[in-house]
């Protein structure tokens, strides 16, 4: 039996990689092994899911996870600790202005050199860790959810992991959990001077390696700290297009839709790496779509509610970064002071719609116990995967989420409330997707779509002609992905014999 090592760093990654592990297990040809490389909220649920399916799960050190000992810290910080740097900087406050600025500049330079040397050490340590797991578990293939330069500095970061796997003749396939776009990273770093070319070290690196520079809203940015970029370049693990997730050196990329295929091609990813299989989430959609009536009836029986149309709401995670005075630093244009205000307005608006049930699904980063208070406003929180519920709903409400693709594929009208005002362009012209960022417009559109049947029918009809561009509901994505994994392993064996 062949072994597949699946590397999970976040809850969102496990959603798709967990499905991959289940497909591999059911095939009876593979033993999937899930390596939880980082700690994250709700990780215990994901580990328990693996054990329930008899799928082996590992700590970062390669040892098997025992469900009775989940209090062990799973992740560790590979990069430099900044705490002592900040403590030293506090001393500069007591100096006169000019000497203080001079010492601060000198201190910044010393710390950049320290970080540079530290990441060389991290690189060697990561290679040792990966090699130790390879020698212990003998995987035939590595499966990751994203090849991201931002993972350089994390445990089992994808750039280093791919290089180490290839040195051992092990193929690596990317099974994305979402379609990552450069503007998402740019928005996150826009107001952070450590990524801006206003810093001298960033300007120097940007001049030497111009492909790392991305201009967004009049600002020139780097996707990483300068010292990480230098280390990646010198070690030969830097991808051709650093701002394009999955543009690195994986052997193949699973592509979820025709839309995603064109997106990757336009981003410069070679055509021979792209395999249009569809996503395993599409198979979940298909199964529930074909059985939507009985599934919704069963769901309503569990919830103890009457048979009414459904509004499905996927709450976004908290993306506010507040300073000590409560001002939002990263999203100053947002209409709300904090995340609690956002979710309360959101669910109150939906709960006010007469003749519908509002079902809420939580982002993988959110915990039910933290959010269950929202049910007092008249909504129901369901602890199921979003893909299991979209086929059952009549209206889907989300915020710039990759799950919008699922709703389009199923022919469900979408209200895309850009509450954080990211203004990504991917869904602006998507059929059947109504995008807004103003809270009054959101409330008005919800009311109109729910109560104006001719408007509802117009959106559905407009969407119908484009559904296959966003997904494929034939229930065969799992079989196609399994065939791809077989082919990659067979090819690596042939190359090894030839060598």
C-alpha positions in Angstrom: 0.0 0.0 0.0 1.4 3.4 -1.0 1.6 6.2 1.5 0.5 9.8 1.0 1.7 12.5 3.5 -0.8 15.4 3.7 0.6 18.6 5.4 -2.0 20.8 7.2 -1.2 24.2 8.5 -4.6 25.8 9.0 -8.2 24.8 9.6 -9.2 26.0 6.1 -6.6 23.7 4.6 -7.9 20.7 6.5 -11.4 21.1 5.0 -10.1 20.1 1.6 -7.1 17.9 2.6 -9.3 16.0 5.0 -11.5 15.1 2.0 -8.5 14.0 0.1 -7.4 11.8 2.9 -10.8 10.2 3.1 -10.8 9.5 -0.7 -7.3 7.9 -0.5 -8.4 5.8 2.5 -11.5 4.6 0.7 -9.5 3.6 -2.4 -7.8 0.9 -0.4 -4.6 1.6 -2.4 -3.2 4.3 -0.1 -2.5 4.9 3.5 -3.0 8.6 4.1 -1.0 10.3 6.9 -2.0 13.7 8.0 0.8 15.9 9.4 -0.6 18.7 11.5 2.3 21.1 11.1 0.9 24.1 13.0 -1.4 24.7 15.9 -4.7 26.5 15.1 -8.2 26.9 16.6 -10.4 23.9 16.4 -7.5 21.6 15.6 -8.7 19.0 18.1 -11.9 18.6 16.0 -9.8 17.9 12.9 -7.6 15.4 14.7 -10.7 13.7 16.1 -12.1 13.5 12.5 -8.9 11.7 11.4 -9.1 9.2 14.2 -12.8 8.6 13.5 -11.9 7.6 9.9 -8.9 5.5 11.1 -6.5 8.0 9.4 -3.1 8.4 11.0 -2.2 11.9 12.2 1.2 13.2 13.3 2.7 15.9 15.4 5.3 18.1 13.7 8.1 15.9 15.1 6.7 12.9 13.2 5.2 11.0 16.2 1.7 9.7 16.0 -0.9 11.8 17.8 -2.7 10.1 20.6 -6.3 11.6 21.1 -5.9 11.4 24.9 -2.9 13.8 24.8 -4.1 16.7 22.7 -2.9 19.2 25.2 0.6 19.0 23.6 1.6 22.1 21.7 1.6 21.2 18.0 3.4 24.1 16.4 6.6 25.9 17.2 8.0 29.2 16.0 10.8 28.7 13.5 11.6 32.4 13.0 13.4 34.9 15.3 11.8 36.0 18.5 11.1 39.8 18.4 10.3 40.2 22.1 13.9 41.0 23.1 14.2 43.4 20.1 11.3 45.4 21.3 12.6 45.5 24.9 15.9 46.9 23.7 14.1 49.5 21.6 12.3 50.8 24.7 15.6 52.1 26.0 15.9 54.4 23.0 13.0 56.5 24.3 15.2 57.9 27.0 17.8 59.2 24.6 17.8 62.6 22.8 16.0 62.5 19.5 18.9 62.4 17.1 21.1 59.8 18.9 17.9 57.8 19.5 17.1 57.8 15.8 20.6 56.9 14.9 20.7 54.0 17.4 17.3 52.8 16.2 18.6 52.7 12.6 21.7 50.8 13.6 19.7 48.4 15.7 17.3 47.7 12.8 20.3 46.9 10.6 21.8 44.5 13.2 18.4 42.8 13.7 18.0 42.4 9.9 21.4 40.6 9.8 20.4 38.5 12.7 17.2 37.5 11.0 19.1 36.7 7.8 21.4 34.3 9.6 18.6 32.8 11.6 16.6 31.8 8.6 19.6 30.0 7.1 19.6 28.0 10.4 15.8 27.5 10.1 16.2 26.2 6.5 18.7 23.6 7.6 16.5 22.6 10.6 13.4 22.3 8.4 15.2 20.1 5.9 16.4 17.8 8.8 12.8 17.6 10.2 11.3 16.7 6.8 14.1 14.2 6.1 13.4 12.6 9.5 9.7 12.1 8.7 10.5 10.7 5.2 12.9 8.2 6.8 10.3 7.3 9.4 7.1 7.0 7.3 8.4 6.5 3.7 5.8 8.6 1.9 5.3 8.1 -1.9 3.8 11.5 -2.4 3.4 14.8 -0.6 0.1 16.6 -0.8 -0.2 20.3 0.3 -3.0 22.8 0.2 -1.0 25.7 -1.1 2.5 26.6 -2.2 2.9 30.0 -0.6 6.0 32.1 -0.1 4.4 33.3 3.1 4.9 29.8 4.5 8.7 30.3 4.4 9.4 30.6 8.1 6.6 28.3 9.2 7.0 24.7 10.2 7.3 22.7 7.0 6.9 25.7 4.8 6.0 24.7 1.3 9.1 26.1 -0.6 11.5 24.2 1.6 9.3 21.1 1.8 9.0 20.8 -2.0 12.8 21.1 -2.4 13.5 18.5 0.2 10.9 16.1 -1.2 12.3 16.4 -4.7 15.8 15.6 -3.4 14.3 12.3 -2.2 12.5 11.7 -5.5 9.1 12.3 -4.0 6.5 14.2 -6.1 4.4 17.0 -4.6 0.9 17.9 -5.6 -1.1 21.0 -4.6 -4.8 20.5 -3.8 -5.9 24.1 -3.2 -8.6 24.8 -0.6 -9.3 28.3 -2.2 -8.2 30.5 -5.1 -5.7 32.9 -3.5 -5.3 36.2 -5.2 -2.4 38.8 -4.9 -4.7 41.6 -3.9 -5.7 39.7 -0.7 -2.0 39.7 0.5 -1.5 43.3 -0.7 -4.6 44.5 1.3 -3.3 42.8 4.4 0.2 44.4 4.1 -0.9 47.8 2.7 -0.7 49.7 6.0 2.3 47.8 7.4 5.6 49.6 6.8 7.7 46.5 7.3 6.5 45.3 3.8 6.7 48.7 2.1 9.6 49.9 -0.1 9.9 52.9 2.1 12.3 50.8 4.2 15.9 51.0 2.8 16.4 47.2 3.0 13.1 46.6 1.2 14.1 49.1 -1.6 17.5 47.3 -2.0 15.9 43.9 -2.3 13.2 45.2 -4.6 15.9 46.7 -6.9 17.8 43.4 -6.9 14.8 41.2 -7.4 12.1 43.3 -9.0 9.7 40.4 -9.5 9.1 40.5 -5.7 7.6 44.0 -6.0 3.8 44.5 -6.3 2.3 47.9 -6.8 -1.1 48.2 -5.2 -3.1 51.4 -4.6 -0.1 53.5 -5.3 2.2 51.6 -2.8 5.0 49.2 -3.7 5.1 46.2 -1.5 7.0 43.0 -0.8 5.1 39.8 0.2 7.8 38.9 2.8 10.3 40.6 5.0 13.5 41.4 3.0 15.7 38.9 4.8 13.4 36.0 4.0 13.5 37.0 0.3 17.3 37.0 0.3 17.4 33.6 1.9 14.9 32.1 -0.5 16.8 33.6 -3.5 20.2 32.4 -2.3 18.9 28.9 -1.5 17.1 28.5 -4.8 13.5 28.1 -3.4 12.1 31.4 -4.6 9.2 30.9 -7.1 9.1 32.6 -10.5 6.1 34.7 -9.5 6.2 35.3 -5.7 2.8 37.0 -5.5 1.1 34.2 -7.3 0.2 31.4 -4.8 1.1 27.9 -6.2 3.6 29.3 -8.8 6.5 27.4 -7.2 8.0 24.0 -8.0 5.2 21.5 -7.2 4.8 18.8 -9.8 1.1 19.4 -10.3 -1.7 21.6 -9.2 -5.3 20.4 -8.9 -7.5 22.9 -10.7 -11.1 23.3 -9.4 -12.8 25.0 -12.4 -12.4 26.5 -15.9 -12.3 29.9 -14.2 -9.4 28.9 -12.0 -7.6 27.3 -14.9 -7.7 30.6 -16.8 -6.6 32.5 -13.7 -3.5 30.3 -13.2 -2.6 30.5 -16.9 -2.8 34.3 -16.8 -0.7 34.3 -13.7 2.1 32.6 -15.6 1.9 29.1 -14.2 2.9 26.5 -16.9 0.1 24.7 -18.6 1.6 21.3 -18.0 1.4 21.7 -14.3 -2.4 22.4 -14.3 -4.8 19.5 -14.1 -8.5 20.3 -14.4 -10.0 17.7 -12.1 -12.5 19.7 -10.2 -12.4 19.9 -6.4 -13.6 17.3 -3.9 -15.9 20.0 -2.5 -17.7 19.7 -5.9 -18.4 16.0 -5.2 -19.9 17.0 -1.8 -22.0 19.6 -3.6 -23.2 17.0 -6.2 -24.2 14.5 -3.6 -26.3 17.1 -1.7 -27.6 18.7 -4.8 -29.1 15.4 -6.0 -30.6 14.7 -2.6 -31.4 18.3 -1.6 -35.1 17.8 -0.7 -34.5 15.0 1.7 -31.3 16.6 3.1 -33.1 19.8 3.8 -36.0 18.0 5.4 -33.6 16.1 7.7 -31.8 19.3 8.6 -35.0 21.0 9.5 -36.1 18.1 11.6 -32.8 18.2 13.5 -33.3 21.9 14.1 -37.0 21.5 14.9 -38.2 24.1 12.5 -40.9 24.3 9.8 -40.3 23.7 6.1 -39.5 27.2 4.7 -37.0 28.6 2.1 -33.5 28.9 3.4 -31.0 31.8 3.5 -27.5 30.3 4.2 -25.1 32.8 5.7 -21.3 32.1 5.8 -19.9 34.5 8.4 -16.4 35.8 7.6 -13.7 35.6 10.2 -12.6 38.6 12.3 -10.3 40.7 10.1 -10.1 43.7 12.3 -6.7 44.8 13.8 -7.4 47.3 16.5 -5.0 49.6 18.4 -5.3 50.4 22.1 -7.8 53.2 21.4 -10.1 50.8 19.5 -9.4 52.2 16.0 -9.2 49.7 13.2 -5.6 49.9 11.8 -5.9 47.6 8.8 -9.4 48.4 7.6 -10.0 52.1 8.4 -12.9 52.4 5.9 -15.0 49.7 7.6 -18.4 51.0 8.7 -18.2 49.1 12.1 -16.1 49.6 15.1 -15.4 45.9 15.8 -16.2 42.4 14.7 -19.0 42.0 17.1 -20.9 44.9 15.6 -20.4 43.3 12.1 -21.9 39.9 13.0 -24.7 41.4 15.0 -25.8 43.7 12.1 -25.4 40.8 9.7 -27.5 38.3 11.5 -30.2 40.8 12.6 -30.6 41.9 9.0 -31.1 38.3 7.8 -33.3 37.3 10.7 -35.7 40.1 9.9 -36.6 38.5 6.5 -40.1 37.0 6.9 -40.9 33.6 5.4 -37.3 32.3 5.5 -35.0 30.4 7.9 -31.6 31.9 8.3 -28.9 29.2 8.7 -25.4 30.3 9.8 -22.2 28.4 9.1 -19.0 29.5 10.8 -15.6 30.1 9.2 -13.2 27.3 10.2 -11.3 29.9 12.4 -14.4 30.6 14.4 -15.5 28.6 17.4 -19.2 27.8 18.0 -19.0 28.6 21.8 -17.8 32.1 20.9 -20.6 32.7 18.4 -23.6 30.8 19.7 -25.0 34.0 21.3 -26.0 35.0 17.8 -28.9 32.5 17.9 -30.8 34.8 20.3 -31.4 37.0 17.3 -33.4 34.3 15.6 -30.9 32.5 13.4 -29.6 28.9 13.7 -25.9 28.0 13.7 -25.2 24.7 12.1 -21.9 23.0 12.7 -21.6 21.4 9.2 -19.3 22.1 6.3 -20.5 24.9 4.0 -20.3 22.6 1.0 -22.9 20.3 2.6 -25.4 23.1 2.9 -25.1 25.3 -0.2 -27.1 22.9 -2.3 -30.0 23.1 0.2 -30.4 26.8 0.3 -32.3 29.4 -1.8 -30.1 32.4 -1.2 -26.4 32.4 -0.2 -24.8 35.3 1.7 -21.1 35.6 2.1 -18.2 38.1 2.0 -15.6 37.8 -0.7 -15.3 34.1 0.1 -14.0 31.3 -2.2 -17.2 29.4 -1.3 -19.1 31.8 -3.6 -17.9 29.6 -6.5 -19.9 26.7 -5.0 -23.1 28.7 -4.9 -22.7 29.8 -8.6 -22.0 26.1 -9.5 -25.3 25.1 -7.8 -27.3 27.9 -9.3 -27.9 29.7 -6.0 -28.2 33.5 -6.1 -25.4 35.1 -4.0 -25.3 38.3 -1.9 -21.6 39.1 -1.6 -21.4 41.7 1.2 -17.9 43.1 1.1 -18.1 44.3 4.7 -14.3 44.8 5.0 -14.2 46.7 1.7 -11.5 44.7 0.1 -13.0 45.3 -3.3 -11.5 42.2 -5.0 -12.5 42.0 -8.6 -12.9 38.2 -9.0 -16.7 38.2 -8.4 -17.6 41.7 -9.7 -18.8 40.4 -13.0 -19.8 36.9 -11.9 -23.3 35.9 -12.9 -25.8 35.7 -10.2 -23.5 37.5 -7.6 -24.8 40.8 -6.2 -21.8 42.6 -4.6 -22.1 45.6 -2.3 -20.1 47.2 0.5 -22.7 49.6 2.0 -24.8 48.2 4.9 -28.0 49.9 3.8 -27.6 48.5 0.3 -27.0 45.1 1.8 -30.2 45.3 3.8 -32.2 46.5 0.7 -30.8 43.8 -1.6 -31.5 41.0 0.9 -35.1 42.2 1.2 -35.6 42.5 -2.6 -34.0 39.1 -3.4 -36.1 37.4 -0.8 -39.4 39.0 -1.6 -39.3 40.0 -5.3 -39.8 36.7 -7.2 -39.3 38.2 -10.6 -36.0 39.6 -9.6 -35.0 36.3 -8.0 -35.9 34.5 -11.2 -33.9 37.0 -13.3 -30.7 36.3 -11.2 -31.1 32.6 -11.4 -31.6 32.6 -15.1 -28.6 34.8 -15.7 -26.5 32.5 -13.6 -27.6 29.3 -15.3 -25.6 29.8 -18.5 -22.3 30.1 -16.6 -22.5 27.4 -13.9 -20.1 25.0 -15.6 -17.4 27.7 -15.8 -17.2 27.7 -12.0 -17.5 24.0 -11.2 -18.4 20.6 -12.3 -21.2 18.6 -10.7 -20.6 15.1 -12.0 -19.4 13.5 -8.8 -16.1 12.4 -10.4 -13.6 14.9 -9.0 -12.3 12.4 -6.4 -11.7 9.7 -9.1 -9.8 12.2 -11.3 -7.6 13.4 -8.4 -6.9 9.8 -7.4 -5.8 9.1 -11.0 -3.5 12.1 -11.0 -1.8 11.0 -7.7 -1.3 7.5 -9.3 0.3 9.1 -12.4 2.6 11.3 -10.3 3.9 8.4 -8.3 4.3 6.1 -11.3 6.2 8.9 -13.1 8.5 9.4 -10.1 9.2 5.6 -10.0 10.0 5.6 -13.7 12.4 8.5 -13.3 14.1 6.8 -10.3 14.6 3.6 -12.3 16.0 5.6 -15.3 18.5 7.4 -13.0 
